[in-house]
Amino acid sequence: MINNQKSSKKYSCPMHPEVVSNEPGKCPKCGGMNLVPMDEIEKEKQRGKHKGGCC
Ligand SMILES: [Zn+2]
């Protein structure tokens, strides 16, 4: 097995941050929503979806 790549990637549901998996899949809580890599969720957050301070 080649272990050069960092496989510490974690996947989470955008709707359920408490759902964390170390491989892509479906969220058990929504019953089918795709899990998203956590760094992408972070990126979404940093992009500032709610920039107006609405929440
Ligand atoms: Zn979910």
mmCIF file of the protein (N, C-alpha, C, O) and its ligand, coordinates in Angstrom:
data_MODEL
# 
_entry.id   MODEL 
# 
loop_
_entity.id 
_entity.type 
_entity.pdbx_number_of_molecules 
1 polymer     1 
2 non-polymer 1 
# 
_entity_poly.entity_id                      1 
_entity_poly.type                           'polypeptide(L)' 
_entity_poly.nstd_linkage                   no 
_entity_poly.nstd_monomer                   no 
_entity_poly.pdbx_seq_one_letter_code       MINNQKSSKKYSCPMHPEVVSNEPGKCPKCGGMNLVPMDEIEKEKQRGKHKGGCC 
_entity_poly.pdbx_seq_one_letter_code_can   MINNQKSSKKYSCPMHPEVVSNEPGKCPKCGGMNLVPMDEIEKEKQRGKHKGGCC 
_entity_poly.pdbx_strand_id                 A 
# 
loop_
_entity_poly_seq.entity_id 
_entity_poly_seq.num 
_entity_poly_seq.mon_id 
_entity_poly_seq.hetero 
1 1  MET n 
1 2  ILE n 
1 3  ASN n 
1 4  ASN n 
1 5  GLN n 
1 6  LYS n 
1 7  SER n 
1 8  SER n 
1 9  LYS n 
1 10 LYS n 
1 11 TYR n 
1 12 SER n 
1 13 CYS n 
1 14 PRO n 
1 15 MET n 
1 16 HIS n 
1 17 PRO n 
1 18 GLU n 
1 19 VAL n 
1 20 VAL n 
1 21 SER n 
1 22 ASN n 
1 23 GLU n 
1 24 PRO n 
1 25 GLY n 
1 26 LYS n 
1 27 CYS n 
1 28 PRO n 
1 29 LYS n 
1 30 CYS n 
1 31 GLY n 
1 32 GLY n 
1 33 MET n 
1 34 ASN n 
1 35 LEU n 
1 36 VAL n 
1 37 PRO n 
1 38 MET n 
1 39 ASP n 
1 40 GLU n 
1 41 ILE n 
1 42 GLU n 
1 43 LYS n 
1 44 GLU n 
1 45 LYS n 
1 46 GLN n 
1 47 ARG n 
1 48 GLY n 
1 49 LYS n 
1 50 HIS n 
1 51 LYS n 
1 52 GLY n 
1 53 GLY n 
1 54 CYS n 
1 55 CYS n 
# 
loop_
_struct_asym.id 
_struct_asym.entity_id 
A 1 
B 2 
# 
loop_
_chem_comp.id 
_chem_comp.type 
_chem_comp.mon_nstd_flag 
ARG 'L-peptide linking' y 
ASN 'L-peptide linking' y 
ASP 'L-peptide linking' y 
CYS 'L-peptide linking' y 
GLN 'L-peptide linking' y 
GLU 'L-peptide linking' y 
GLY 'peptide linking'   y 
HIS 'L-peptide linking' y 
ILE 'L-peptide linking' y 
LEU 'L-peptide linking' y 
LYS 'L-peptide linking' y 
MET 'L-peptide linking' y 
PRO 'L-peptide linking' y 
SER 'L-peptide linking' y 
TYR 'L-peptide linking' y 
VAL 'L-peptide linking' y 
ZN  non-polymer         . 
# 
_pdbx_entity_nonpoly.entity_id   2 
_pdbx_entity_nonpoly.name        ? 
_pdbx_entity_nonpoly.comp_id     ZN 
# 
_pdbx_nonpoly_scheme.asym_id         B 
_pdbx_nonpoly_scheme.entity_id       2 
_pdbx_nonpoly_scheme.mon_id          ZN 
_pdbx_nonpoly_scheme.ndb_seq_num     1 
_pdbx_nonpoly_scheme.pdb_seq_num     101 
_pdbx_nonpoly_scheme.auth_seq_num    101 
_pdbx_nonpoly_scheme.pdb_mon_id      ZN 
_pdbx_nonpoly_scheme.auth_mon_id     ZN 
_pdbx_nonpoly_scheme.pdb_strand_id   A 
_pdbx_nonpoly_scheme.pdb_ins_code    . 
# 
loop_
_atom_site.group_PDB 
_atom_site.id 
_atom_site.type_symbol 
_atom_site.label_atom_id 
_atom_site.label_alt_id 
_atom_site.label_comp_id 
_atom_site.label_asym_id 
_atom_site.label_entity_id 
_atom_site.label_seq_id 
_atom_site.pdbx_PDB_ins_code 
_atom_site.Cartn_x 
_atom_site.Cartn_y 
_atom_site.Cartn_z 
_atom_site.occupancy 
_atom_site.B_iso_or_equiv 
_atom_site.pdbx_formal_charge 
_atom_site.auth_seq_id 
_atom_site.auth_comp_id 
_atom_site.auth_asym_id 
_atom_site.auth_atom_id 
_atom_site.pdbx_PDB_model_num 
ATOM   1   N  N  . MET A 1 1  ? 0.829   -1.205 0.000  1.00 0.00 ? 1   MET A N  1 
ATOM   2   C  CA . MET A 1 1  ? 0.000   0.000  0.000  1.00 0.00 ? 1   MET A CA 1 
ATOM   3   C  C  . MET A 1 1  ? 0.863   1.254  0.000  1.00 0.00 ? 1   MET A C  1 
ATOM   4   O  O  . MET A 1 1  ? 1.808   1.371  0.780  1.00 0.00 ? 1   MET A O  1 
ATOM   5   N  N  . ILE A 1 2  ? 0.538   2.163  -0.858 1.00 0.00 ? 2   ILE A N  1 
ATOM   6   C  CA . ILE A 1 2  ? 1.258   3.434  -0.863 1.00 0.00 ? 2   ILE A CA 1 
ATOM   7   C  C  . ILE A 1 2  ? 0.606   4.368  0.154  1.00 0.00 ? 2   ILE A C  1 
ATOM   8   O  O  . ILE A 1 2  ? -0.598  4.622  0.123  1.00 0.00 ? 2   ILE A O  1 
ATOM   9   N  N  . ASN A 1 3  ? 1.429   4.855  1.030  1.00 0.00 ? 3   ASN A N  1 
ATOM   10  C  CA . ASN A 1 3  ? 0.870   5.685  2.090  1.00 0.00 ? 3   ASN A CA 1 
ATOM   11  C  C  . ASN A 1 3  ? 1.433   7.092  2.042  1.00 0.00 ? 3   ASN A C  1 
ATOM   12  O  O  . ASN A 1 3  ? 1.551   7.775  3.060  1.00 0.00 ? 3   ASN A O  1 
ATOM   13  N  N  . ASN A 1 4  ? 1.778   7.505  0.832  1.00 0.00 ? 4   ASN A N  1 
ATOM   14  C  CA . ASN A 1 4  ? 2.381   8.821  0.699  1.00 0.00 ? 4   ASN A CA 1 
ATOM   15  C  C  . ASN A 1 4  ? 1.360   9.932  0.835  1.00 0.00 ? 4   ASN A C  1 
ATOM   16  O  O  . ASN A 1 4  ? 1.637   10.999 1.381  1.00 0.00 ? 4   ASN A O  1 
ATOM   17  N  N  . GLN A 1 5  ? 0.190   9.656  0.332  1.00 0.00 ? 5   GLN A N  1 
ATOM   18  C  CA . GLN A 1 5  ? -0.816  10.706 0.330  1.00 0.00 ? 5   GLN A CA 1 
ATOM   19  C  C  . GLN A 1 5  ? -1.415  10.883 1.714  1.00 0.00 ? 5   GLN A C  1 
ATOM   20  O  O  . GLN A 1 5  ? -1.590  9.933  2.477  1.00 0.00 ? 5   GLN A O  1 
ATOM   21  N  N  . LYS A 1 6  ? -1.710  12.099 1.994  1.00 0.00 ? 6   LYS A N  1 
ATOM   22  C  CA . LYS A 1 6  ? -2.387  12.382 3.256  1.00 0.00 ? 6   LYS A CA 1 
ATOM   23  C  C  . LYS A 1 6  ? -3.829  11.923 3.129  1.00 0.00 ? 6   LYS A C  1 
ATOM   24  O  O  . LYS A 1 6  ? -4.581  12.421 2.291  1.00 0.00 ? 6   LYS A O  1 
ATOM   25  N  N  . SER A 1 7  ? -4.192  10.998 3.944  1.00 0.00 ? 7   SER A N  1 
ATOM   26  C  CA . SER A 1 7  ? -5.568  10.531 3.883  1.00 0.00 ? 7   SER A CA 1 
ATOM   27  C  C  . SER A 1 7  ? -6.303  10.912 5.159  1.00 0.00 ? 7   SER A C  1 
ATOM   28  O  O  . SER A 1 7  ? -7.165  10.184 5.652  1.00 0.00 ? 7   SER A O  1 
ATOM   29  N  N  . SER A 1 8  ? -5.937  12.061 5.669  1.00 0.00 ? 8   SER A N  1 
ATOM   30  C  CA . SER A 1 8  ? -6.582  12.506 6.903  1.00 0.00 ? 8   SER A CA 1 
ATOM   31  C  C  . SER A 1 8  ? -7.792  13.373 6.591  1.00 0.00 ? 8   SER A C  1 
ATOM   32  O  O  . SER A 1 8  ? -8.297  14.111 7.437  1.00 0.00 ? 8   SER A O  1 
ATOM   33  N  N  . LYS A 1 9  ? -8.240  13.256 5.339  1.00 0.00 ? 9   LYS A N  1 
ATOM   34  C  CA . LYS A 1 9  ? -9.370  14.065 4.942  1.00 0.00 ? 9   LYS A CA 1 
ATOM   35  C  C  . LYS A 1 9  ? -10.625 13.582 5.650  1.00 0.00 ? 9   LYS A C  1 
ATOM   36  O  O  . LYS A 1 9  ? -10.885 12.384 5.763  1.00 0.00 ? 9   LYS A O  1 
ATOM   37  N  N  . LYS A 1 10 ? -11.384 14.545 6.116  1.00 0.00 ? 10  LYS A N  1 
ATOM   38  C  CA . LYS A 1 10 ? -12.618 14.196 6.807  1.00 0.00 ? 10  LYS A CA 1 
ATOM   39  C  C  . LYS A 1 10 ? -13.797 14.751 6.029  1.00 0.00 ? 10  LYS A C  1 
ATOM   40  O  O  . LYS A 1 10 ? -13.716 15.808 5.403  1.00 0.00 ? 10  LYS A O  1 
ATOM   41  N  N  . TYR A 1 11 ? -14.856 14.034 6.082  1.00 0.00 ? 11  TYR A N  1 
ATOM   42  C  CA . TYR A 1 11 ? -16.063 14.448 5.368  1.00 0.00 ? 11  TYR A CA 1 
ATOM   43  C  C  . TYR A 1 11 ? -17.171 14.709 6.367  1.00 0.00 ? 11  TYR A C  1 
ATOM   44  O  O  . TYR A 1 11 ? -17.293 14.027 7.384  1.00 0.00 ? 11  TYR A O  1 
ATOM   45  N  N  . SER A 1 12 ? -17.965 15.701 6.059  1.00 0.00 ? 12  SER A N  1 
ATOM   46  C  CA . SER A 1 12 ? -19.028 16.070 6.968  1.00 0.00 ? 12  SER A CA 1 
ATOM   47  C  C  . SER A 1 12 ? -20.246 16.520 6.182  1.00 0.00 ? 12  SER A C  1 
ATOM   48  O  O  . SER A 1 12 ? -20.156 16.853 5.000  1.00 0.00 ? 12  SER A O  1 
ATOM   49  N  N  . CYS A 1 13 ? -21.378 16.522 6.856  1.00 0.00 ? 13  CYS A N  1 
ATOM   50  C  CA . CYS A 1 13 ? -22.598 16.991 6.220  1.00 0.00 ? 13  CYS A CA 1 
ATOM   51  C  C  . CYS A 1 13 ? -22.742 18.486 6.470  1.00 0.00 ? 13  CYS A C  1 
ATOM   52  O  O  . CYS A 1 13 ? -22.617 18.931 7.611  1.00 0.00 ? 13  CYS A O  1 
ATOM   53  N  N  . PRO A 1 14 ? -22.999 19.262 5.438  1.00 0.00 ? 14  PRO A N  1 
ATOM   54  C  CA . PRO A 1 14 ? -23.154 20.706 5.629  1.00 0.00 ? 14  PRO A CA 1 
ATOM   55  C  C  . PRO A 1 14 ? -24.267 21.050 6.608  1.00 0.00 ? 14  PRO A C  1 
ATOM   56  O  O  . PRO A 1 14 ? -24.230 22.088 7.269  1.00 0.00 ? 14  PRO A O  1 
ATOM   57  N  N  . MET A 1 15 ? -25.248 20.173 6.692  1.00 0.00 ? 15  MET A N  1 
ATOM   58  C  CA . MET A 1 15 ? -26.375 20.435 7.570  1.00 0.00 ? 15  MET A CA 1 
ATOM   59  C  C  . MET A 1 15 ? -26.133 19.889 8.972  1.00 0.00 ? 15  MET A C  1 
ATOM   60  O  O  . MET A 1 15 ? -26.739 20.352 9.939  1.00 0.00 ? 15  MET A O  1 
ATOM   61  N  N  . HIS A 1 16 ? -25.263 18.921 9.076  1.00 0.00 ? 16  HIS A N  1 
ATOM   62  C  CA . HIS A 1 16 ? -25.033 18.250 10.355 1.00 0.00 ? 16  HIS A CA 1 
ATOM   63  C  C  . HIS A 1 16 ? -23.539 18.171 10.633 1.00 0.00 ? 16  HIS A C  1 
ATOM   64  O  O  . HIS A 1 16 ? -22.906 17.157 10.340 1.00 0.00 ? 16  HIS A O  1 
ATOM   65  N  N  . PRO A 1 17 ? -22.976 19.222 11.191 1.00 0.00 ? 17  PRO A N  1 
ATOM   66  C  CA . PRO A 1 17 ? -21.521 19.251 11.454 1.00 0.00 ? 17  PRO A CA 1 
ATOM   67  C  C  . PRO A 1 17 ? -21.081 18.143 12.397 1.00 0.00 ? 17  PRO A C  1 
ATOM   68  O  O  . PRO A 1 17 ? -19.902 17.790 12.430 1.00 0.00 ? 17  PRO A O  1 
ATOM   69  N  N  . GLU A 1 18 ? -22.002 17.599 13.153 1.00 0.00 ? 18  GLU A N  1 
ATOM   70  C  CA . GLU A 1 18 ? -21.627 16.544 14.090 1.00 0.00 ? 18  GLU A CA 1 
ATOM   71  C  C  . GLU A 1 18 ? -21.397 15.218 13.379 1.00 0.00 ? 18  GLU A C  1 
ATOM   72  O  O  . GLU A 1 18 ? -20.818 14.290 13.943 1.00 0.00 ? 18  GLU A O  1 
ATOM   73  N  N  . VAL A 1 19 ? -21.861 15.142 12.130 1.00 0.00 ? 19  VAL A N  1 
ATOM   74  C  CA . VAL A 1 19 ? -21.621 13.936 11.350 1.00 0.00 ? 19  VAL A CA 1 
ATOM   75  C  C  . VAL A 1 19 ? -20.246 14.053 10.698 1.00 0.00 ? 19  VAL A C  1 
ATOM   76  O  O  . VAL A 1 19 ? -20.019 14.916 9.850  1.00 0.00 ? 19  VAL A O  1 
ATOM   77  N  N  . VAL A 1 20 ? -19.339 13.180 11.103 1.00 0.00 ? 20  VAL A N  1 
ATOM   78  C  CA . VAL A 1 20 ? -17.991 13.210 10.539 1.00 0.00 ? 20  VAL A CA 1 
ATOM   79  C  C  . VAL A 1 20 ? -17.623 11.808 10.088 1.00 0.00 ? 20  VAL A C  1 
ATOM   80  O  O  . VAL A 1 20 ? -17.777 10.839 10.831 1.00 0.00 ? 20  VAL A O  1 
ATOM   81  N  N  . SER A 1 21 ? -17.135 11.717 8.862  1.00 0.00 ? 21  SER A N  1 
ATOM   82  C  CA . SER A 1 21 ? -16.699 10.440 8.339  1.00 0.00 ? 21  SER A CA 1 
ATOM   83  C  C  . SER A 1 21 ? -15.343 10.622 7.689  1.00 0.00 ? 21  SER A C  1 
ATOM   84  O  O  . SER A 1 21 ? -15.030 11.706 7.196  1.00 0.00 ? 21  SER A O  1 
ATOM   85  N  N  . ASN A 1 22 ? -14.536 9.577  7.683  1.00 0.00 ? 22  ASN A N  1 
ATOM   86  C  CA . ASN A 1 22 ? -13.243 9.734  7.010  1.00 0.00 ? 22  ASN A CA 1 
ATOM   87  C  C  . ASN A 1 22 ? -13.283 9.217  5.585  1.00 0.00 ? 22  ASN A C  1 
ATOM   88  O  O  . ASN A 1 22 ? -12.245 9.036  4.950  1.00 0.00 ? 22  ASN A O  1 
ATOM   89  N  N  . GLU A 1 23 ? -14.461 8.986  5.098  1.00 0.00 ? 23  GLU A N  1 
ATOM   90  C  CA . GLU A 1 23 ? -14.588 8.674  3.682  1.00 0.00 ? 23  GLU A CA 1 
ATOM   91  C  C  . GLU A 1 23 ? -15.891 9.257  3.148  1.00 0.00 ? 23  GLU A C  1 
ATOM   92  O  O  . GLU A 1 23 ? -16.846 9.447  3.900  1.00 0.00 ? 23  GLU A O  1 
ATOM   93  N  N  . PRO A 1 24 ? -15.926 9.542  1.839  1.00 0.00 ? 24  PRO A N  1 
ATOM   94  C  CA . PRO A 1 24 ? -17.143 10.127 1.272  1.00 0.00 ? 24  PRO A CA 1 
ATOM   95  C  C  . PRO A 1 24 ? -18.311 9.165  1.387  1.00 0.00 ? 24  PRO A C  1 
ATOM   96  O  O  . PRO A 1 24 ? -18.134 7.947  1.393  1.00 0.00 ? 24  PRO A O  1 
ATOM   97  N  N  . GLY A 1 25 ? -19.482 9.717  1.476  1.00 0.00 ? 25  GLY A N  1 
ATOM   98  C  CA . GLY A 1 25 ? -20.656 8.860  1.592  1.00 0.00 ? 25  GLY A CA 1 
ATOM   99  C  C  . GLY A 1 25 ? -21.893 9.718  1.757  1.00 0.00 ? 25  GLY A C  1 
ATOM   100 O  O  . GLY A 1 25 ? -21.933 10.882 1.360  1.00 0.00 ? 25  GLY A O  1 
ATOM   101 N  N  . LYS A 1 26 ? -22.881 9.117  2.345  1.00 0.00 ? 26  LYS A N  1 
ATOM   102 C  CA . LYS A 1 26 ? -24.143 9.827  2.549  1.00 0.00 ? 26  LYS A CA 1 
ATOM   103 C  C  . LYS A 1 26 ? -24.333 10.094 4.033  1.00 0.00 ? 26  LYS A C  1 
ATOM   104 O  O  . LYS A 1 26 ? -23.900 9.326  4.892  1.00 0.00 ? 26  LYS A O  1 
ATOM   105 N  N  . CYS A 1 27 ? -24.993 11.207 4.300  1.00 0.00 ? 27  CYS A N  1 
ATOM   106 C  CA . CYS A 1 27 ? -25.266 11.551 5.684  1.00 0.00 ? 27  CYS A CA 1 
ATOM   107 C  C  . CYS A 1 27 ? -26.367 10.648 6.228  1.00 0.00 ? 27  CYS A C  1 
ATOM   108 O  O  . CYS A 1 27 ? -27.435 10.539 5.625  1.00 0.00 ? 27  CYS A O  1 
ATOM   109 N  N  . PRO A 1 28 ? -26.115 10.004 7.356  1.00 0.00 ? 28  PRO A N  1 
ATOM   110 C  CA . PRO A 1 28 ? -27.145 9.144  7.947  1.00 0.00 ? 28  PRO A CA 1 
ATOM   111 C  C  . PRO A 1 28 ? -28.299 9.942  8.519  1.00 0.00 ? 28  PRO A C  1 
ATOM   112 O  O  . PRO A 1 28 ? -29.388 9.401  8.712  1.00 0.00 ? 28  PRO A O  1 
ATOM   113 N  N  . LYS A 1 29 ? -28.082 11.210 8.791  1.00 0.00 ? 29  LYS A N  1 
ATOM   114 C  CA . LYS A 1 29 ? -29.138 12.006 9.434  1.00 0.00 ? 29  LYS A CA 1 
ATOM   115 C  C  . LYS A 1 29 ? -30.119 12.543 8.415  1.00 0.00 ? 29  LYS A C  1 
ATOM   116 O  O  . LYS A 1 29 ? -31.327 12.510 8.647  1.00 0.00 ? 29  LYS A O  1 
ATOM   117 N  N  . CYS A 1 30 ? -29.623 13.041 7.284  1.00 0.00 ? 30  CYS A N  1 
ATOM   118 C  CA . CYS A 1 30 ? -30.540 13.514 6.249  1.00 0.00 ? 30  CYS A CA 1 
ATOM   119 C  C  . CYS A 1 30 ? -31.083 12.346 5.453  1.00 0.00 ? 30  CYS A C  1 
ATOM   120 O  O  . CYS A 1 30 ? -32.084 12.460 4.747  1.00 0.00 ? 30  CYS A O  1 
ATOM   121 N  N  . GLY A 1 31 ? -30.404 11.228 5.583  1.00 0.00 ? 31  GLY A N  1 
ATOM   122 C  CA . GLY A 1 31 ? -30.832 10.077 4.817  1.00 0.00 ? 31  GLY A CA 1 
ATOM   123 C  C  . GLY A 1 31 ? -30.524 10.228 3.352  1.00 0.00 ? 31  GLY A C  1 
ATOM   124 O  O  . GLY A 1 31 ? -31.391 9.984  2.513  1.00 0.00 ? 31  GLY A O  1 
ATOM   125 N  N  . GLY A 1 32 ? -29.339 10.616 3.026  1.00 0.00 ? 32  GLY A N  1 
ATOM   126 C  CA . GLY A 1 32 ? -28.960 10.582 1.623  1.00 0.00 ? 32  GLY A CA 1 
ATOM   127 C  C  . GLY A 1 32 ? -28.198 11.780 1.116  1.00 0.00 ? 32  GLY A C  1 
ATOM   128 O  O  . GLY A 1 32 ? -27.728 11.765 -0.022 1.00 0.00 ? 32  GLY A O  1 
ATOM   129 N  N  . MET A 1 33 ? -28.058 12.816 1.914  1.00 0.00 ? 33  MET A N  1 
ATOM   130 C  CA . MET A 1 33 ? -27.285 13.964 1.450  1.00 0.00 ? 33  MET A CA 1 
ATOM   131 C  C  . MET A 1 33 ? -25.815 13.584 1.396  1.00 0.00 ? 33  MET A C  1 
ATOM   132 O  O  . MET A 1 33 ? -25.304 12.902 2.284  1.00 0.00 ? 33  MET A O  1 
ATOM   133 N  N  . ASN A 1 34 ? -25.140 14.036 0.336  1.00 0.00 ? 34  ASN A N  1 
ATOM   134 C  CA . ASN A 1 34 ? -23.736 13.684 0.175  1.00 0.00 ? 34  ASN A CA 1 
ATOM   135 C  C  . ASN A 1 34 ? -22.874 14.388 1.210  1.00 0.00 ? 34  ASN A C  1 
ATOM   136 O  O  . ASN A 1 34 ? -23.065 15.569 1.503  1.00 0.00 ? 34  ASN A O  1 
ATOM   137 N  N  . LEU A 1 35 ? -21.926 13.643 1.756  1.00 0.00 ? 35  LEU A N  1 
ATOM   138 C  CA . LEU A 1 35 ? -20.968 14.261 2.653  1.00 0.00 ? 35  LEU A CA 1 
ATOM   139 C  C  . LEU A 1 35 ? -19.954 15.049 1.841  1.00 0.00 ? 35  LEU A C  1 
ATOM   140 O  O  . LEU A 1 35 ? -19.586 14.662 0.732  1.00 0.00 ? 35  LEU A O  1 
ATOM   141 N  N  . VAL A 1 36 ? -19.515 16.150 2.406  1.00 0.00 ? 36  VAL A N  1 
ATOM   142 C  CA . VAL A 1 36 ? -18.620 17.080 1.727  1.00 0.00 ? 36  VAL A CA 1 
ATOM   143 C  C  . VAL A 1 36 ? -17.307 17.129 2.503  1.00 0.00 ? 36  VAL A C  1 
ATOM   144 O  O  . VAL A 1 36 ? -17.311 17.105 3.733  1.00 0.00 ? 36  VAL A O  1 
ATOM   145 N  N  . PRO A 1 37 ? -16.171 17.198 1.780  1.00 0.00 ? 37  PRO A N  1 
ATOM   146 C  CA . PRO A 1 37 ? -14.900 17.323 2.494  1.00 0.00 ? 37  PRO A CA 1 
ATOM   147 C  C  . PRO A 1 37 ? -14.911 18.539 3.408  1.00 0.00 ? 37  PRO A C  1 
ATOM   148 O  O  . PRO A 1 37 ? -15.416 19.605 3.056  1.00 0.00 ? 37  PRO A O  1 
ATOM   149 N  N  . MET A 1 38 ? -14.339 18.349 4.590  1.00 0.00 ? 38  MET A N  1 
ATOM   150 C  CA . MET A 1 38 ? -14.444 19.407 5.590  1.00 0.00 ? 38  MET A CA 1 
ATOM   151 C  C  . MET A 1 38 ? -13.759 20.690 5.150  1.00 0.00 ? 38  MET A C  1 
ATOM   152 O  O  . MET A 1 38 ? -14.201 21.784 5.501  1.00 0.00 ? 38  MET A O  1 
ATOM   153 N  N  . ASP A 1 39 ? -12.681 20.562 4.383  1.00 0.00 ? 39  ASP A N  1 
ATOM   154 C  CA . ASP A 1 39 ? -12.023 21.806 3.973  1.00 0.00 ? 39  ASP A CA 1 
ATOM   155 C  C  . ASP A 1 39 ? -12.904 22.590 3.003  1.00 0.00 ? 39  ASP A C  1 
ATOM   156 O  O  . ASP A 1 39 ? -12.811 23.813 2.907  1.00 0.00 ? 39  ASP A O  1 
ATOM   157 N  N  . GLU A 1 40 ? -13.749 21.871 2.298  1.00 0.00 ? 40  GLU A N  1 
ATOM   158 C  CA . GLU A 1 40 ? -14.668 22.594 1.408  1.00 0.00 ? 40  GLU A CA 1 
ATOM   159 C  C  . GLU A 1 40 ? -15.756 23.298 2.190  1.00 0.00 ? 40  GLU A C  1 
ATOM   160 O  O  . GLU A 1 40 ? -16.202 24.384 1.820  1.00 0.00 ? 40  GLU A O  1 
ATOM   161 N  N  . ILE A 1 41 ? -16.175 22.677 3.264  1.00 0.00 ? 41  ILE A N  1 
ATOM   162 C  CA . ILE A 1 41 ? -17.163 23.331 4.122  1.00 0.00 ? 41  ILE A CA 1 
ATOM   163 C  C  . ILE A 1 41 ? -16.553 24.585 4.720  1.00 0.00 ? 41  ILE A C  1 
ATOM   164 O  O  . ILE A 1 41 ? -17.199 25.629 4.809  1.00 0.00 ? 41  ILE A O  1 
ATOM   165 N  N  . GLU A 1 42 ? -15.297 24.466 5.128  1.00 0.00 ? 42  GLU A N  1 
ATOM   166 C  CA . GLU A 1 42 ? -14.605 25.638 5.670  1.00 0.00 ? 42  GLU A CA 1 
ATOM   167 C  C  . GLU A 1 42 ? -14.542 26.750 4.628  1.00 0.00 ? 42  GLU A C  1 
ATOM   168 O  O  . GLU A 1 42 ? -14.764 27.922 4.929  1.00 0.00 ? 42  GLU A O  1 
ATOM   169 N  N  . LYS A 1 43 ? -14.234 26.351 3.400  1.00 0.00 ? 43  LYS A N  1 
ATOM   170 C  CA . LYS A 1 43 ? -14.132 27.338 2.326  1.00 0.00 ? 43  LYS A CA 1 
ATOM   171 C  C  . LYS A 1 43 ? -15.460 28.059 2.146  1.00 0.00 ? 43  LYS A C  1 
ATOM   172 O  O  . LYS A 1 43 ? -15.507 29.279 1.984  1.00 0.00 ? 43  LYS A O  1 
ATOM   173 N  N  . GLU A 1 44 ? -16.531 27.285 2.178  1.00 0.00 ? 44  GLU A N  1 
ATOM   174 C  CA . GLU A 1 44 ? -17.856 27.877 2.042  1.00 0.00 ? 44  GLU A CA 1 
ATOM   175 C  C  . GLU A 1 44 ? -18.095 28.893 3.147  1.00 0.00 ? 44  GLU A C  1 
ATOM   176 O  O  . GLU A 1 44 ? -18.623 29.980 2.914  1.00 0.00 ? 44  GLU A O  1 
ATOM   177 N  N  . LYS A 1 45 ? -17.696 28.517 4.345  1.00 0.00 ? 45  LYS A N  1 
ATOM   178 C  CA . LYS A 1 45 ? -17.906 29.405 5.486  1.00 0.00 ? 45  LYS A CA 1 
ATOM   179 C  C  . LYS A 1 45 ? -17.121 30.686 5.295  1.00 0.00 ? 45  LYS A C  1 
ATOM   180 O  O  . LYS A 1 45 ? -17.626 31.784 5.527  1.00 0.00 ? 45  LYS A O  1 
ATOM   181 N  N  . GLN A 1 46 ? -15.863 30.526 4.862  1.00 0.00 ? 46  GLN A N  1 
ATOM   182 C  CA . GLN A 1 46 ? -15.011 31.696 4.749  1.00 0.00 ? 46  GLN A CA 1 
ATOM   183 C  C  . GLN A 1 46 ? -15.450 32.588 3.614  1.00 0.00 ? 46  GLN A C  1 
ATOM   184 O  O  . GLN A 1 46 ? -15.173 33.788 3.614  1.00 0.00 ? 46  GLN A O  1 
ATOM   185 N  N  . ARG A 1 47 ? -16.128 32.011 2.651  1.00 0.00 ? 47  ARG A N  1 
ATOM   186 C  CA . ARG A 1 47 ? -16.614 32.830 1.555  1.00 0.00 ? 47  ARG A CA 1 
ATOM   187 C  C  . ARG A 1 47 ? -17.666 33.810 2.069  1.00 0.00 ? 47  ARG A C  1 
ATOM   188 O  O  . ARG A 1 47 ? -17.938 34.830 1.435  1.00 0.00 ? 47  ARG A O  1 
ATOM   189 N  N  . GLY A 1 48 ? -18.237 33.500 3.191  1.00 0.00 ? 48  GLY A N  1 
ATOM   190 C  CA . GLY A 1 48 ? -19.145 34.443 3.821  1.00 0.00 ? 48  GLY A CA 1 
ATOM   191 C  C  . GLY A 1 48 ? -20.522 34.443 3.193  1.00 0.00 ? 48  GLY A C  1 
ATOM   192 O  O  . GLY A 1 48 ? -20.926 35.396 2.526  1.00 0.00 ? 48  GLY A O  1 
ATOM   193 N  N  . LYS A 1 49 ? -21.231 33.353 3.424  1.00 0.00 ? 49  LYS A N  1 
ATOM   194 C  CA . LYS A 1 49 ? -22.570 33.268 2.863  1.00 0.00 ? 49  LYS A CA 1 
ATOM   195 C  C  . LYS A 1 49 ? -23.500 34.292 3.505  1.00 0.00 ? 49  LYS A C  1 
ATOM   196 O  O  . LYS A 1 49 ? -24.446 34.773 2.882  1.00 0.00 ? 49  LYS A O  1 
ATOM   197 N  N  . HIS A 1 50 ? -23.214 34.608 4.737  1.00 0.00 ? 50  HIS A N  1 
ATOM   198 C  CA . HIS A 1 50 ? -24.090 35.520 5.468  1.00 0.00 ? 50  HIS A CA 1 
ATOM   199 C  C  . HIS A 1 50 ? -23.301 36.752 5.849  1.00 0.00 ? 50  HIS A C  1 
ATOM   200 O  O  . HIS A 1 50 ? -23.117 37.053 7.028  1.00 0.00 ? 50  HIS A O  1 
ATOM   201 N  N  . LYS A 1 51 ? -22.848 37.444 4.859  1.00 0.00 ? 51  LYS A N  1 
ATOM   202 C  CA . LYS A 1 51 ? -21.933 38.534 5.133  1.00 0.00 ? 51  LYS A CA 1 
ATOM   203 C  C  . LYS A 1 51 ? -22.626 39.740 5.740  1.00 0.00 ? 51  LYS A C  1 
ATOM   204 O  O  . LYS A 1 51 ? -21.994 40.543 6.427  1.00 0.00 ? 51  LYS A O  1 
ATOM   205 N  N  . GLY A 1 52 ? -23.891 39.868 5.497  1.00 0.00 ? 52  GLY A N  1 
ATOM   206 C  CA . GLY A 1 52 ? -24.599 41.012 6.024  1.00 0.00 ? 52  GLY A CA 1 
ATOM   207 C  C  . GLY A 1 52 ? -24.843 40.935 7.522  1.00 0.00 ? 52  GLY A C  1 
ATOM   208 O  O  . GLY A 1 52 ? -25.479 41.816 8.100  1.00 0.00 ? 52  GLY A O  1 
ATOM   209 N  N  . GLY A 1 53 ? -24.331 39.870 8.155  1.00 0.00 ? 53  GLY A N  1 
ATOM   210 C  CA . GLY A 1 53 ? -24.531 39.706 9.585  1.00 0.00 ? 53  GLY A CA 1 
ATOM   211 C  C  . GLY A 1 53 ? -25.959 39.333 9.910  1.00 0.00 ? 53  GLY A C  1 
ATOM   212 O  O  . GLY A 1 53 ? -26.479 39.652 10.979 1.00 0.00 ? 53  GLY A O  1 
ATOM   213 N  N  . CYS A 1 54 ? -26.589 38.644 8.957  1.00 0.00 ? 54  CYS A N  1 
ATOM   214 C  CA . CYS A 1 54 ? -27.968 38.258 9.188  1.00 0.00 ? 54  CYS A CA 1 
ATOM   215 C  C  . CYS A 1 54 ? -28.070 37.149 10.219 1.00 0.00 ? 54  CYS A C  1 
ATOM   216 O  O  . CYS A 1 54 ? -29.101 37.018 10.878 1.00 0.00 ? 54  CYS A O  1 
ATOM   217 N  N  . CYS A 1 55 ? -27.002 36.332 10.376 1.00 0.00 ? 55  CYS A N  1 
ATOM   218 C  CA . CYS A 1 55 ? -27.031 35.261 11.374 1.00 0.00 ? 55  CYS A CA 1 
ATOM   219 C  C  . CYS A 1 55 ? -25.637 34.808 11.765 1.00 0.00 ? 55  CYS A C  1 
ATOM   220 O  O  . CYS A 1 55 ? -25.489 33.912 12.596 1.00 0.00 ? 55  CYS A O  1 
HETATM 221 ZN ZN . ZN  B 2 .  ? -27.032 15.667 7.239  1.00 0.00 2 101 ZN  A ZN 1 
# 
